[in-house]
Amino acid sequence: MLHIKDLTKNYGSFTAVNHLTLNIPEGDLFGFVGPNGAGKTTTIRIVCGLLKATSGSVQIGDTSAPVGSKEMKRLIGYVPDFFGVYDNLKVKEYMDMYGSMYSMNSRDIERLTVDLLELVNLSDKKEVYVDTLSRGMKQRLCVARALLHNPKLLILDEPNSGLDPRARVEMKEVLMNLQSMGKTIIISSHILSELSEMCNSIGIMNRGQLVTAGRIDDIMGKLRDDKRIHIHVASEMEPAVRLLHEQAGVVVDSVRENEIIISHKGTDEQICAMLGYLIQNQIILTGFHKEEGSLESLFMQLTGGGAA
């Protein structure tokens, strides 16, 4: 559905997106995450034709139209992180205005407005002014507007930013309904727990590069195979680290003050044997614990703990 190949965006000597290749199949609800400045929004704006790439290609479906062309833009519905609404218009007038921008006739606009407002739970707001809507309602109105021309791909940049918990649940329901109808959706978000509940697939970016992408079930399966263990040490760290490096299946991820974090692919019995080996070699342990596999822990591993 969406095919991005070797996409690069440079600003002088700074590389915002570095040779990114990504394929998102039709009907996917794809979560795009990464620390601030990772390159998510830059990538999205290139796909939408709002920025010009330094190199690489973007293709939607079978179209060969260039990025930024009118034909390509008609395939995309985009809801930016700072959505624009016109407070002095009624909801119906707002939809009419955007429909006319796509040269749609008034009968089609009216029919689709009824259907889309029902989809986003705003049917009873058709004749009210936009400035009377809550932030969550305005965000859902922007989703309806982005769907008016029936795009193949819906892209939302931080759709839950600034929303209260109830509004987030309502937005989640709208997006999951759209996905069940076969719409291909990309969500850029830093709220990892919501992405794990909602998305089929995710991609994690860091420093302009895509560090992992795939089905959430597959990624979580890898997490379960690769256990992260925090070992708290009261004695000198260097001998403990050296002994851990000698152990098969152990990767030392980081060393902090009195704490060593490792990845271990072995069984629980093998982990116990490894800890016993440290104690037998006069390493004084004050405790240890195993991380639960989650999108958050994967994100921390792959981005070095950077804020999303």
Phi and psi in degrees as a GROMACS rama.xvg file:
@    title "Ramachandran Plot"
@    xaxis  label "Phi"
@    yaxis  label "Psi"
@TYPE xy
-104.154  123.452  LEU-2
-123.164  111.507  HIS-3
-110.186  126.904  ILE-4
-128.218  120.43  LYS-5
52.9928  41.265  ASP-6
-75.9551  130.108  LEU-7
-135.387  138.417  THR-8
-134.467  117.602  LYS-9
-109.225  141.379  ASN-10
-117.363  93.0533  TYR-11
64.3216  -123.53  GLY-12
-87.9148  -5.27711  SER-13
-94.0789  129.574  PHE-14
-101.615  109.618  THR-15
-81.4123  -35.9318  ALA-16
-132.716  128.066  VAL-17
-119.972  96.1932  ASN-18
50.989  53.5632  HIS-19
-84.071  128.743  LEU-20
-124.523  127.948  THR-21
-153.359  136.303  LEU-22
-124.858  124.056  ASN-23
-116.67  117.188  ILE-24
-72.5683  160.063  PRO-25
-61.6008  138.02  GLU-26
86.7929  -0.361647  GLY-27
-77.399  147.391  ASP-28
-109.876  101.457  LEU-29
-105.14  128.419  PHE-30
-99.3706  128.818  GLY-31
-112.645  113.458  PHE-32
-129.232  161.041  VAL-33
167.066  161.901  GLY-34
-62.2916  164.381  PRO-35
-56.432  132.369  ASN-36
83.4064  9.45055  GLY-37
-72.9348  -23.3134  ALA-38
115.07  5.17942  GLY-39
-62.5252  -54.8318  LYS-40
-65.9987  -36.4055  THR-41
-60.4623  -45.1877  THR-42
-60.3079  -46.2602  THR-43
-61.2608  -42.9276  ILE-44
-67.7055  -31.8148  ARG-45
-67.13  -45.4979  ILE-46
-58.8181  -38.9358  VAL-47
-79.3885  -4.99554  CYS-48
82.6549  15.5791  GLY-49
-90.9925  -17.1828  LEU-50
-132.421  149.666  LEU-51
-97.607  129.52  LYS-52
-73.1752  151.945  ALA-53
-70.8568  -40.5805  THR-54
-160.102  170.513  SER-55
101.869  178.782  GLY-56
-138.871  153.575  SER-57
-132.478  129.582  VAL-58
-134.272  136.851  GLN-59
-114.479  119.429  ILE-60
60.5124  -136.558  GLY-61
-96.8053  0.159906  ASP-62
-68.6034  144.585  THR-63
-107.756  11.2042  SER-64
-65.4272  143.454  ALA-65
-69.9685  152.376  PRO-66
-60.3777  135.734  VAL-67
91.2935  -10.9542  GLY-68
-73.0553  160.032  SER-69
-60.0259  -39.2962  LYS-70
-62.405  -42.5392  GLU-71
-68.1185  -42.0825  MET-72
-63.6773  -29.9111  LYS-73
-68.0942  -16.8056  ARG-74
-86.6733  -6.56709  LEU-75
-121.937  135.336  ILE-76
-110.509  125.205  GLY-77
-124.123  127.865  TYR-78
-117.08  103.424  VAL-79
-72.4969  169.589  PRO-80
-67.1054  -33.4794  ASP-81
-108.271  86.4701  PHE-82
-72.5166  144.876  PHE-83
-105.071  124.402  GLY-84
-127.367  158.58  VAL-85
-107.572  102.156  TYR-86
-63.9636  -24.4033  ASP-87
-86.6038  3.90585  ASN-88
-103.891  151.26  LEU-89
-75.8765  159.429  LYS-90
-55.5207  -45.0625  VAL-91
-61.6191  -41.8249  LYS-92
-65.5162  -36.6844  GLU-93
-61.4819  -45.1827  TYR-94
-67.8996  -38.9667  MET-95
-58.6658  -43.7618  ASP-96
-61.4157  -45.6575  MET-97
-71.3906  -35.0077  TYR-98
-62.2176  -38.9698  GLY-99
-66.6235  -29.5184  SER-100
-64.4569  -26.2426  MET-101
-96.9967  14.2361  TYR-102
58.3372  33.34  SER-103
-82.8692  147.226  MET-104
-78.7275  158.098  ASN-105
-62.3563  -33.4936  SER-106
-66.2681  -43.5492  ARG-107
-65.7271  -40.8124  ASP-108
-60.5144  -44.9047  ILE-109
-63.6028  -44.1604  GLU-110
-63.7523  -46.2884  ARG-111
-69.6863  -34.0145  LEU-112
-60.4502  -44.6315  THR-113
-59.7598  -47.5236  VAL-114
-65.207  -43.6263  ASP-115
-73.7518  -36.8934  LEU-116
-65.6176  -33.652  LEU-117
-66.4897  -40.6683  GLU-118
-60.6612  -38.2743  LEU-119
-99.4627  15.8541  VAL-120
60.9183  43.7385  ASN-121
-128.175  23.1689  LEU-122
-57.8206  -35.8554  SER-123
-83.1848  3.50742  ASP-124
-108.416  9.94836  LYS-125
-58.5035  -36.8227  LYS-126
-102.731  8.86499  GLU-127
-96.1354  158.91  VAL-128
-76.5595  144.449  TYR-129
-58.9462  -34.1715  VAL-130
-69.307  -8.83045  ASP-131
-89.7719  -6.78588  THR-132
-81.2104  149.267  LEU-133
-71.156  168.552  SER-134
-60.6958  -41.4498  ARG-135
-63.0059  -39.8013  GLY-136
-65.6739  -41.2646  MET-137
-61.8533  -38.9009  LYS-138
-65.4297  -41.5319  GLN-139
-68.6308  -33.048  ARG-140
-62.5182  -38.9817  LEU-141
-64.0809  -35.0618  CYS-142
-64.7504  -44.76  VAL-143
-59.6077  -44.3077  ALA-144
-60.6028  -40.9694  ARG-145
-68.3923  -19.6195  ALA-146
-96.201  -4.40336  LEU-147
-58.4129  -36.573  LEU-148
-94.8937  14.8163  HIS-149
54.2973  60.4401  ASN-150
-71.3823  155.346  PRO-151
-74.4025  -29.0196  LYS-152
-130.001  127.846  LEU-153
-109.111  125.71  LEU-154
-120.538  128.253  ILE-155
-125.607  125.099  LEU-156
-100.683  111.191  ASP-157
51.3301  59.646  GLU-158
-65.8373  -22.314  PRO-159
-100.565  7.44363  ASN-160
-62.2044  125.381  SER-161
79.3393  3.97693  GLY-162
-90.55  146.486  LEU-163
-77.7896  168.626  ASP-164
-55.6751  -40.0769  PRO-165
-64.4318  -44.2252  ARG-166
-64.6506  -33.6427  ALA-167
-65.2576  -41.8644  ARG-168
-62.8444  -42.4854  VAL-169
-64.0735  -40.8032  GLU-170
-65.1839  -41.9946  MET-171
-58.9852  -43.0263  LYS-172
-62.7701  -41.2605  GLU-173
-61.1345  -47.5078  VAL-174
-67.5299  -38.6525  LEU-175
-69.7292  -33.441  MET-176
-64.6078  -42.2583  ASN-177
-62.2351  -42.5308  LEU-178
-64.7772  -37.841  GLN-179
-67.2453  -21.2518  SER-180
-86.9842  -0.491079  MET-181
97.617  5.62066  GLY-182
-75.0361  138.117  LYS-183
-87.6541  126.566  THR-184
-131.705  136.744  ILE-185
-118.298  128.544  ILE-186
-119.57  122.185  ILE-187
-94.7235  122.563  SER-188
-154.547  156.145  SER-189
-107.159  0.664647  HIS-190
-91.3087  86.7288  ILE-191
-64.6143  -36.5005  LEU-192
-63.4598  -36.9164  SER-193
-70.6105  -37.2564  GLU-194
-63.2016  -40.0129  LEU-195
-66.6571  -28.017  SER-196
-81.5602  -23.5629  GLU-197
-109.549  -38.3568  MET-198
-90.7862  151.397  CYS-199
-80.0432  -38.8931  ASN-200
-136.636  158.67  SER-201
-138.16  159.11  ILE-202
-133.313  134.843  GLY-203
-112.491  124.18  ILE-204
-106.478  148.131  MET-205
-151.789  126.28  ASN-206
52.2377  43.2066  ARG-207
83.6465  -2.34203  GLY-208
-116.741  146.344  GLN-209
-83.1175  110.799  LEU-210
-90.3863  -24.0665  VAL-211
-161.249  151.795  THR-212
-157.336  145.315  ALA-213
159.001  -174.993  GLY-214
-65.5319  139.22  ARG-215
-61.0131  -40.3878  ILE-216
-60.1273  -40.9854  ASP-217
-66.6751  -42.362  ASP-218
-66.7239  -42.3384  ILE-219
-66.673  -31.6903  MET-220
-62.4813  -40.5265  GLY-221
-64.659  -37.1567  LYS-222
-62.5743  -40.7167  LEU-223
-66.3436  -29.5003  ARG-224
-76.2678  -27.7653  ASP-225
-112.59  98.0616  ASP-226
-83.7983  136.481  LYS-227
-102.631  126.793  ARG-228
-125.663  132.221  ILE-229
-99.6665  120.974  HIS-230
-113.133  123.895  ILE-231
-100.297  124.555  HIS-232
-118.915  132.053  VAL-233
-95.4651  -21.281  ALA-234
-91.6218  -169.764  SER-235
-64.146  142.382  GLU-236
-77.2492  -37.1858  MET-237
-58.6034  -46.9225  GLU-238
-62.2606  -37.2119  PRO-239
-64.5206  -43.7652  ALA-240
-63.7134  -41.7042  VAL-241
-62.0781  -43.722  ARG-242
-64.5548  -37.6318  LEU-243
-66.3572  -37.9499  LEU-244
-62.6122  -24.4808  HIS-245
-77.8827  -15.436  GLU-246
-84.7962  133.275  GLN-247
-67.1557  139.014  ALA-248
79.2449  6.92612  GLY-249
-108.313  130.692  VAL-250
-121.166  123.426  VAL-251
-82.1786  111.847  VAL-252
-82.8591  -42.5305  ASP-253
-159.185  154.617  SER-254
-126.816  120.968  VAL-255
-120.004  -177.898  ARG-256
-63.6272  113.48  GLU-257
64.3236  16.1283  ASN-258
-143.484  133.834  GLU-259
-119.035  129.805  ILE-260
-109.294  124.208  ILE-261
-124.406  159.616  ILE-262
-108.474  138.069  SER-263
-139.085  127.372  HIS-264
-94.9457  2.5838  LYS-265
-85.0276  -178.146  GLY-266
-78.2489  170.783  THR-267
-61.5947  -35.6802  ASP-268
-64.4476  -39.8351  GLU-269
-67.8694  -34.6246  GLN-270
-65.9025  -42.6752  ILE-271
-61.6984  -40.4672  CYS-272
-64.1401  -38.184  ALA-273
-64.111  -43.7658  MET-274
-65.3128  -39.3118  LEU-275
-62.3898  -36.8973  GLY-276
-62.2321  -40.2296  TYR-277
-62.9702  -45.1157  LEU-278
-64.832  -40.7163  ILE-279
-61.1283  -25.4236  GLN-280
-100.079  30.2559  ASN-281
63.9918  25.539  GLN-282
-88.499  122.159  ILE-283
-88.949  115.462  ILE-284
-101.651  136.371  LEU-285
-103.194  -7.33806  THR-286
162.35  170.18  GLY-287
-159.138  157.554  PHE-288
-153.128  155.724  HIS-289
-105.076  132.389  LYS-290
-70.8446  141.865  GLU-291
-79.6004  137.934  GLU-292
-67.2275  128.115  GLY-293
-156.975  164.532  SER-294
-60.3244  -35.6789  LEU-295
-63.1248  -43.8065  GLU-296
-68.587  -36.8733  SER-297
-63.0242  -44.2808  LEU-298
-58.9396  -44.4799  PHE-299
-63.9537  -39.2087  MET-300
-63.2669  -44.5099  GLN-301
-82.5396  -21.6173  LEU-302
-114.382  6.08614  THR-303
68.8521  23.3839  GLY-304
85.0785  12.0546  GLY-305
-64.7356  147.277  GLY-306
-70.1185  136.174  ALA-307
